[in-house]
Amino acid sequence: MKNVTLSIDDDILKIGREYARRHNISFNAMVRQLIEQTVKSSSDKWLYDTFSLMDKLNVSSEGKSWTRDELYRV
């Protein structure tokens, strides 16, 4: 991993560090995440995020299954 030097306004840095602390993340990790989210193609991330949310839900189809035609009806 490469080191990068950034110039950040003192007030913004203070607020950013406080935000990171409240969210239990390091300021460095927060900046890395923000940069990654900004430059990474959103076309593949939405699918990962969708399945992650689905995995967290506590729901069940109760054994019900659907045909392809039923799923495509609006």
PyRosetta script that sets phi, psi and omega in degrees:
from pyrosetta import init, pose_from_sequence

init()
pose = pose_from_sequence("MKNVTLSIDDDILKIGREYARRHNISFNAMVRQLIEQTVKSSSDKWLYDTFSLMDKLNVSSEGKSWTRDELYRV")
pose.set_psi(1, 135.2)
pose.set_omega(1, -178.8)
pose.set_phi(2, -89.3)
pose.set_psi(2, 149.2)
pose.set_omega(2, 173.2)
pose.set_phi(3, -90.4)
pose.set_psi(3, 141.5)
pose.set_omega(3, 178.8)
pose.set_phi(4, -130.2)
pose.set_psi(4, 138.2)
pose.set_omega(4, 177.7)
pose.set_phi(5, -101.2)
pose.set_psi(5, 129.7)
pose.set_omega(5, 178.9)
pose.set_phi(6, -121.0)
pose.set_psi(6, 149.6)
pose.set_omega(6, 172.0)
pose.set_phi(7, -104.3)
pose.set_psi(7, 120.6)
pose.set_omega(7, -178.1)
pose.set_phi(8, -130.7)
pose.set_psi(8, 135.4)
pose.set_omega(8, 176.7)
pose.set_phi(9, -53.7)
pose.set_psi(9, 138.9)
pose.set_omega(9, -177.1)
pose.set_phi(10, -56.2)
pose.set_psi(10, -43.0)
pose.set_omega(10, -179.5)
pose.set_phi(11, -65.6)
pose.set_psi(11, -41.3)
pose.set_omega(11, 179.0)
pose.set_phi(12, -65.4)
pose.set_psi(12, -40.8)
pose.set_omega(12, 178.2)
pose.set_phi(13, -61.3)
pose.set_psi(13, -44.1)
pose.set_omega(13, 179.7)
pose.set_phi(14, -62.4)
pose.set_psi(14, -46.3)
pose.set_omega(14, 179.5)
pose.set_phi(15, -64.6)
pose.set_psi(15, -40.5)
pose.set_omega(15, 179.4)
pose.set_phi(16, -63.7)
pose.set_psi(16, -42.6)
pose.set_omega(16, 178.3)
pose.set_phi(17, -65.0)
pose.set_psi(17, -39.0)
pose.set_omega(17, 178.1)
pose.set_phi(18, -65.5)
pose.set_psi(18, -43.4)
pose.set_omega(18, 177.9)
pose.set_phi(19, -59.0)
pose.set_psi(19, -47.7)
pose.set_omega(19, -179.8)
pose.set_phi(20, -60.8)
pose.set_psi(20, -43.0)
pose.set_omega(20, 179.9)
pose.set_phi(21, -60.7)
pose.set_psi(21, -45.0)
pose.set_omega(21, 179.8)
pose.set_phi(22, -63.2)
pose.set_psi(22, -26.2)
pose.set_omega(22, -178.6)
pose.set_phi(23, -102.0)
pose.set_psi(23, 15.6)
pose.set_omega(23, 175.9)
pose.set_phi(24, 52.9)
pose.set_psi(24, 46.6)
pose.set_omega(24, 177.7)
pose.set_phi(25, -140.4)
pose.set_psi(25, 150.3)
pose.set_omega(25, 177.3)
pose.set_phi(26, -75.6)
pose.set_psi(26, 155.0)
pose.set_omega(26, 178.3)
pose.set_phi(27, -61.1)
pose.set_psi(27, -40.2)
pose.set_omega(27, 178.1)
pose.set_phi(28, -58.3)
pose.set_psi(28, -48.2)
pose.set_omega(28, -179.1)
pose.set_phi(29, -63.9)
pose.set_psi(29, -38.1)
pose.set_omega(29, 179.6)
pose.set_phi(30, -63.7)
pose.set_psi(30, -44.2)
pose.set_omega(30, 179.1)
pose.set_phi(31, -63.8)
pose.set_psi(31, -42.8)
pose.set_omega(31, 177.9)
pose.set_phi(32, -59.4)
pose.set_psi(32, -45.1)
pose.set_omega(32, 179.6)
pose.set_phi(33, -62.1)
pose.set_psi(33, -44.0)
pose.set_omega(33, -179.6)
pose.set_phi(34, -63.0)
pose.set_psi(34, -41.9)
pose.set_omega(34, 178.3)
pose.set_phi(35, -65.8)
pose.set_psi(35, -44.8)
pose.set_omega(35, 179.3)
pose.set_phi(36, -60.3)
pose.set_psi(36, -45.8)
pose.set_omega(36, 179.8)
pose.set_phi(37, -63.0)
pose.set_psi(37, -32.7)
pose.set_omega(37, -178.2)
pose.set_phi(38, -75.0)
pose.set_psi(38, -41.4)
pose.set_omega(38, -173.4)
pose.set_phi(39, -95.7)
pose.set_psi(39, -20.8)
pose.set_omega(39, -179.5)
pose.set_phi(40, -73.5)
pose.set_psi(40, 140.5)
pose.set_omega(40, 179.7)
pose.set_phi(41, -59.5)
pose.set_psi(41, 126.8)
pose.set_omega(41, -179.7)
pose.set_phi(42, -75.8)
pose.set_psi(42, -11.3)
pose.set_omega(42, -176.6)
pose.set_phi(43, -66.5)
pose.set_psi(43, -26.3)
pose.set_omega(43, 178.9)
pose.set_phi(44, -101.7)
pose.set_psi(44, -21.7)
pose.set_omega(44, -176.7)
pose.set_phi(45, -72.9)
pose.set_psi(45, -35.4)
pose.set_omega(45, -176.9)
pose.set_phi(46, -60.9)
pose.set_psi(46, -36.4)
pose.set_omega(46, -178.5)
pose.set_phi(47, -68.6)
pose.set_psi(47, -45.2)
pose.set_omega(47, 176.9)
pose.set_phi(48, -59.3)
pose.set_psi(48, -46.6)
pose.set_omega(48, -179.9)
pose.set_phi(49, -62.5)
pose.set_psi(49, -39.5)
pose.set_omega(49, 179.7)
pose.set_phi(50, -62.7)
pose.set_psi(50, -48.1)
pose.set_omega(50, 179.5)
pose.set_phi(51, -66.7)
pose.set_psi(51, -34.3)
pose.set_omega(51, 176.5)
pose.set_phi(52, -62.4)
pose.set_psi(52, -43.7)
pose.set_omega(52, 178.2)
pose.set_phi(53, -64.9)
pose.set_psi(53, -41.2)
pose.set_omega(53, 179.5)
pose.set_phi(54, -62.4)
pose.set_psi(54, -39.1)
pose.set_omega(54, 179.8)
pose.set_phi(55, -65.0)
pose.set_psi(55, -28.5)
pose.set_omega(55, -178.1)
pose.set_phi(56, -81.0)
pose.set_psi(56, -18.9)
pose.set_omega(56, -178.7)
pose.set_phi(57, -72.1)
pose.set_psi(57, 146.6)
pose.set_omega(57, 179.1)
pose.set_phi(58, -108.1)
pose.set_psi(58, 71.3)
pose.set_omega(58, -178.0)
pose.set_phi(59, -130.1)
pose.set_psi(59, 163.2)
pose.set_omega(59, -179.9)
pose.set_phi(60, -143.6)
pose.set_psi(60, 147.6)
pose.set_omega(60, 175.1)
pose.set_phi(61, -83.3)
pose.set_psi(61, -3.1)
pose.set_omega(61, 180.0)
pose.set_phi(62, 53.6)
pose.set_psi(62, 37.8)
pose.set_omega(62, 176.6)
pose.set_phi(63, 83.0)
pose.set_psi(63, -4.4)
pose.set_omega(63, -179.8)
pose.set_phi(64, -71.7)
pose.set_psi(64, 137.6)
pose.set_omega(64, 174.2)
pose.set_phi(65, -125.6)
pose.set_psi(65, 157.1)
pose.set_omega(65, -176.8)
pose.set_phi(66, -125.9)
pose.set_psi(66, 153.1)
pose.set_omega(66, 174.0)
pose.set_phi(67, -84.3)
pose.set_psi(67, 163.6)
pose.set_omega(67, 177.7)
pose.set_phi(68, -57.5)
pose.set_psi(68, -42.9)
pose.set_omega(68, 179.1)
pose.set_phi(69, -59.6)
pose.set_psi(69, -42.2)
pose.set_omega(69, 179.3)
pose.set_phi(70, -63.2)
pose.set_psi(70, -38.0)
pose.set_omega(70, -178.7)
pose.set_phi(71, -69.4)
pose.set_psi(71, -29.0)
pose.set_omega(71, -177.0)
pose.set_phi(72, -90.7)
pose.set_psi(72, -6.2)
pose.set_omega(72, 177.2)
pose.set_phi(73, -70.7)
pose.set_psi(73, 138.6)
pose.set_omega(73, 179.7)
pose.set_phi(74, -104.1)
pose.dump_pdb("model.pdb")
